[in-house]
């Protein structure tokens, strides 16, 4: 699952080795730090961020599936905008990256890929 939100872009997949755990991954350290902060608030514990420069997602942490679900629920509950693209406008790098994804998916919708 990919999640784009105001504080980051995440890829979340099932951990191959541990049932009930998810591997949360990010390309940008700040995105992972933002999500881990939320996880730590939920659990009252510290989640370790592992840096893996050789992997396609450089930052990752393993988390119980139910905790990830709670974190995503909090993210959804905090939506305070009517237009997502405008909500990230003003952060030049994130704005450009998210607009490129929007544009590609718009092309996909139009059957132009």
NUTIRO-830974 format. One record per residue: x, y, z of N, C-alpha, C in turn. Coordinates in steps of 0.02 Angstrom, whole numbers, plus 32768, in hexadecimal, padded with zeros to 4 digits. Each point is the difference from the previous one (the first is absolute). Example, Ala and Ser with C-alpha at 12.3 -4.5 7.8 and 13.67 -1.06 7.14 Angstrom:
{{8294, 7EE4, 8186}, {7FD3, 803B, 8000}, {802D, 803C, 8000}};
{{7FEE, 8035, 7FDC}, {802A, 803B, 8003}, {7FD9, 8037, 8025}};
! end
This chain:
{{802A, 7FC5, 8000}, {7FD6, 803B, 8000}, {802D, 803E, 8000}};
{{7FEE, 802F, 7FD7}, {8021, 8041, 8002}, {7FD2, 8031, 8022}};
{{801C, 802A, 8029}, {7FD9, 8034, 8020}, {8024, 8042, 7FF6}};
{{7FDC, 802F, 7FE2}, {8018, 8045, 7FFA}, {7FD6, 802A, 802F}};
{{8021, 8024, 802B}, {7FDB, 802D, 802D}, {802B, 803D, 800D}};
{{7FE6, 8030, 8025}, {8024, 803F, 8007}, {8045, 7FF8, 801E}};
{{800A, 7FCF, 802A}, {8040, 7FF8, 8023}, {802D, 7FCA, 7FE2}};
{{7FED, 7FE4, 7FC7}, {802C, 7FCF, 7FE4}, {7FE3, 7FD2, 7FCB}};
{{802C, 7FD9, 7FE4}, {7FEE, 7FCB, 7FD1}, {801C, 7FBF, 801C}};
{{7FD5, 7FCE, 8006}, {8013, 7FC0, 801E}, {7FED, 7FC7, 7FD2}};
{{8026, 7FCA, 8005}, {7FEF, 7FC1, 7FE2}, {7FFA, 7FCE, 8039}};
{{7FC7, 7FDE, 8003}, {7FF3, 7FD1, 8038}, {7FF1, 7FBC, 7FE2}};
{{8027, 7FCF, 8016}, {7FF8, 7FBB, 7FE8}, {8003, 7FD0, 803B}};
{{7FE8, 7FC4, 7FF3}, {8004, 7FCB, 8033}, {8048, 7FEC, 800B}};
{{8013, 7FF7, 803E}, {8043, 7FE5, 800E}, {8000, 7FB7, 7FEC}};
{{8031, 7FEC, 7FD9}, {8003, 7FBC, 7FE5}, {800C, 7FCB, 8035}};
{{801C, 8014, 8038}, {8016, 7FCF, 8032}, {7FD7, 7FFF, 8040}};
{{7FD8, 8034, 800C}, {7FDC, 8004, 8040}, {7FB6, 800F, 7FF4}};
{{7FD6, 7FD0, 800F}, {7FB8, 8009, 7FF8}, {7FE7, 8038, 802E}};
{{7FD6, 802B, 7FE4}, {7FE3, 8036, 8028}, {802B, 803F, 8001}};
{{803A, 7FFE, 7FE0}, {802C, 803A, 7FFD}, {8000, 801D, 7FBA}};
{{8006, 8041, 7FFC}, {8006, 8022, 7FC0}, {8043, 8024, 7FFD}};
{{801B, 8004, 7FC5}, {803D, 8025, 7FF3}, {7FEB, 8043, 7FE3}};
{{800D, 8035, 8025}, {7FF0, 8044, 7FEA}, {8040, 801E, 7FE5}};
{{7FFC, 8018, 7FC2}, {803D, 8018, 7FDF}, {7FF6, 8047, 7FE6}};
{{8036, 8025, 7FFD}, {7FFE, 8044, 7FE5}, {8041, 800E, 7FDA}};
{{7FFB, 802B, 7FD0}, {803B, 8014, 7FD9}, {8025, 803A, 8022}};
{{7FDA, 8027, 8026}, {801B, 803D, 8020}, {7FFE, 7FF7, 804B}};
{{8038, 800E, 8021}, {8005, 7FF5, 8048}, {7FCB, 8027, 8026}};
{{7FF3, 803E, 7FED}, {7FCE, 8028, 8023}, {7FBB, 7FE0, 7FFE}};
{{7FEF, 7FE0, 7FC7}, {7FC0, 7FDF, 7FFA}, {7FFB, 7FC6, 8033}};
{{8036, 7FDB, 8006}, {8000, 7FC8, 8030}, {7FFE, 801A, 8047}};
{{8026, 8034, 800E}, {8000, 801E, 8044}, {7FBA, 8018, 8013}};
{{7FDD, 801F, 7FD1}, {7FBC, 8018, 800E}, {7FD1, 7FC6, 8011}};
{{8004, 7FC9, 7FDA}, {7FD5, 7FC7, 800D}, {8013, 7FDD, 8041}};
{{8040, 7FF8, 800C}, {8017, 7FDF, 803D}, {7FEC, 8028, 803E}};
{{8002, 8042, 7FFA}, {7FE9, 802A, 8038}, {7FB7, 7FEF, 8011}};
{{7FD7, 7FF8, 7FCD}, {7FBB, 7FED, 800A}, {7FFA, 7FBB, 801F}};
{{8027, 7FD0, 7FE7}, {8000, 7FBD, 801C}, {8013, 8000, 804A}};
{{8034, 8026, 8010}, {8018, 8004, 8045}, {7FCC, 801F, 802E}};
{{7FDB, 8031, 7FE6}, {7FCA, 801E, 8028}, {7FCA, 7FCC, 800F}};
{{7FF0, 7FD7, 7FD0}, {7FCC, 7FCD, 8009}, {8016, 7FCB, 8032}};
{{803F, 7FE9, 7FF9}, {8018, 7FC7, 8027}, {8021, 8014, 8042}};
{{8019, 803C, 8004}, {8026, 8014, 803A}, {8045, 7FDF, 8001}};
{{8016, 7FE7, 7FC7}, {8042, 7FE2, 7FF9}, {8025, 8022, 7FC6}};
{{803F, 7FEF, 7FF8}, {8028, 801C, 7FCA}, {8009, 7FCD, 7FC9}};
{{7FEF, 8014, 7FC4}, {800B, 7FD5, 7FC5}, {8042, 8014, 7FDF}};
{{8028, 7FCE, 7FF3}, {8042, 800C, 7FE2}, {7FF8, 8008, 7FB4}};
{{8021, 8033, 7FE5}, {8003, 800A, 7FB8}, {8041, 7FE1, 7FE8}};
{{7FF9, 7FD3, 7FD1}, {803B, 7FE0, 7FE2}, {800F, 8022, 7FBE}};
{{803F, 8013, 7FF6}, {8014, 801E, 7FC0}, {801F, 7FC9, 7FD5}};
{{7FE6, 7FFA, 7FC3}, {8016, 7FCC, 7FD1}, {800F, 8021, 7FBD}};
{{803A, 801F, 7FF9}, {8010, 8026, 7FC3}, {7FFF, 7FD7, 7FC0}};
{{800B, 7FBF, 8006}, {8003, 7FD5, 7FC5}, {7FBA, 7FEC, 7FE7}};
{{7FCC, 800D, 8026}, {7FBC, 7FED, 7FEF}, {7FDC, 8039, 7FDD}};
{{7FC9, 7FF1, 7FDE}, {7FDB, 8034, 7FDC}, {7FDD, 8030, 8030}};
{{7FEC, 7FE9, 803B}, {7FE7, 802C, 8035}, {8036, 8002, 8035}};
{{801E, 803A, 8009}, {803B, 8006, 802A}, {7FF3, 7FF9, 804A}};
{{7FC3, 8012, 8016}, {7FF1, 7FFF, 8048}, {7FC5, 7FD1, 800D}};
{{8004, 7FDB, 8037}, {7FCB, 7FCF, 800F}, {7FFB, 7FF1, 804A}};
{{7FC6, 7FE7, 8013}, {7FF5, 7FE8, 8043}, {7FCC, 7FC9, 7FFD}};
{{8003, 7FD1, 802E}, {7FCF, 7FC9, 8004}, {7FD0, 8010, 8039}};
{{7FBF, 7FF7, 7FF1}, {7FCC, 8016, 802F}, {7FC6, 7FCE, 8000}};
{{7FE0, 7FF7, 803A}, {7FC4, 7FD7, 8003}, {7FCB, 801E, 7FD1}};
{{7FDE, 7FD5, 7FDD}, {7FCD, 8015, 7FD0}, {7FCA, 802B, 8021}};
{{7FEC, 7FEE, 803C}, {7FCB, 8026, 8021}, {8016, 8047, 8012}};
{{8041, 800A, 800E}, {801A, 8042, 8010}, {8002, 802B, 7FC1}};
{{8014, 7FE2, 7FC8}, {7FFF, 8024, 7FC1}, {7FB9, 8016, 7FEF}};
{{7FD0, 7FD4, 800B}, {7FBA, 8011, 7FF4}, {7FEA, 803B, 802B}};
{{8015, 8000, 803F}, {7FEF, 8038, 802C}, {801F, 8041, 7FE7}};
{{803F, 7FFC, 7FEB}, {8023, 803C, 7FE7}, {7FDE, 801B, 7FC2}};
{{7FED, 7FD5, 7FD2}, {7FDF, 8016, 7FC4}, {7FBB, 801E, 8011}};
{{7FDE, 7FE3, 802F}, {7FC1, 801C, 8017}, {8009, 8047, 801A}};
{{8034, 800B, 8026}, {800E, 8044, 801A}, {8010, 8030, 7FC7}};
{{8025, 7FE9, 7FCF}, {8010, 802B, 7FC6}, {7FBF, 8014, 7FDC}};
{{7FD4, 7FCF, 7FF6}, {7FC0, 800E, 7FDF}, {7FD6, 8030, 802A}};
{{8000, 7FF6, 8041}, {7FD8, 802A, 802D}, {8019, 8048, 8001}};
{{803F, 800B, 7FEE}, {801D, 8043, 8002}, {7FF9, 8026, 7FBE}};
{{7FDF, 7FE2, 7FCE}, {7FF8, 8024, 7FC0}, {7FD9, 8040, 800C}};
{{801E, 8037, 7FEB}, {7FE3, 8042, 800B}, {8003, 802B, 7FC1}};
{{7FFA, 7FE1, 7FC6}, {8006, 8024, 7FC1}, {7FCD, 7FE5, 7FCF}};
{{7FF0, 802A, 7FCF}, {7FD2, 7FEC, 7FCB}, {8023, 7FED, 7FC0}};
{{8041, 800F, 7FFE}, {8028, 7FF0, 7FC4}, {8045, 7FE9, 8017}};
{{8010, 7FC1, 7FF4}, {803F, 7FE5, 8019}, {803C, 8023, 7FE0}};
{{7FFE, 800B, 7FBF}, {8039, 8020, 7FDE}, {8010, 8044, 8020}};
{{7FCC, 8027, 800F}, {800A, 8041, 8020}, {801B, 7FF9, 8047}};
{{7FF0, 7FC8, 8021}, {8017, 7FF7, 8045}, {804B, 7FF7, 8005}};
{{8020, 7FE8, 7FCB}, {8049, 7FF7, 8001}, {8023, 8037, 7FD9}};
{{7FDA, 802D, 7FE3}, {801E, 8038, 7FDC}, {8027, 802C, 8031}};
{{803A, 8015, 7FED}, {802A, 8028, 802C}, {803D, 7FD9, 8018}};
{{7FFE, 7FBE, 7FF8}, {803B, 7FD6, 800C}, {801A, 7FED, 7FBB}};
{{802D, 8027, 7FE5}, {8012, 7FF9, 7FB9}, {8011, 7FB9, 7FE9}};
{{802A, 7FDC, 8024}, {8013, 7FBD, 7FE9}, {7FC5, 7FD0, 8003}};
{{7FDB, 8001, 8036}, {7FC7, 7FD3, 8007}, {7FC9, 8014, 7FCE}};
{{7FF6, 8040, 7FF8}, {7FCE, 8018, 7FD1}, {800E, 7FE6, 7FB9}};
{{803E, 8006, 7FEA}, {8014, 7FE9, 7FBD}, {7FF8, 7FB5, 7FFA}};
{{8018, 7FDB, 8031}, {7FFC, 7FB6, 7FFE}, {7FB7, 7FE9, 7FFF}};
{{7FD7, 801B, 802B}, {7FBA, 7FEB, 8003}, {7FDB, 8014, 7FBF}};
{{8010, 803A, 7FE4}, {7FE0, 8014, 7FC1}, {8013, 7FD2, 7FC7}};
{{803E, 7FE8, 8001}, {8015, 7FD1, 7FCC}, {7FD9, 7FBF, 8005}};
{{7FF6, 7FE8, 803D}, {7FD8, 7FC3, 800A}, {7FB8, 800E, 7FEA}};
{{7FE5, 8038, 8013}, {7FBB, 8012, 7FEC}, {7FFA, 8000, 7FB4}};
{{8031, 801E, 7FE0}, {7FFE, 8006, 7FB7}, {8003, 7FBB, 7FDE}};
{{802C, 7FD5, 8018}, {8006, 7FBD, 7FE3}, {7FBE, 7FDA, 800A}};
{{7FE3, 8003, 803C}, {7FC2, 7FDC, 800D}, {7FC6, 801F, 7FD9}};
{{8001, 8041, 7FF4}, {7FCE, 8020, 7FD6}, {8005, 7FE5, 7FB9}};
{{803E, 7FF9, 7FE7}, {800B, 7FE2, 7FBF}, {7FE7, 7FB9, 7FFD}};
{{800A, 7FDB, 8036}, {7FE8, 7FBB, 8004}, {7FB3, 7FFF, 7FFC}};
{{7FE0, 802D, 8024}, {7FB7, 8005, 7FFE}, {7FE8, 800F, 7FBA}};
{{8024, 802B, 7FDD}, {7FEC, 8014, 7FBC}, {8013, 7FCC, 7FCB}};
{{8023, 7FCA, 8015}, {8015, 7FCD, 7FD1}, {803A, 8016, 7FD3}};
{{8028, 802E, 801A}, {8036, 801D, 7FD8}, {8045, 7FE6, 8013}};
{{8004, 7FC9, 8023}, {8041, 7FE5, 8012}, {8011, 7FC6, 7FD3}};
! end
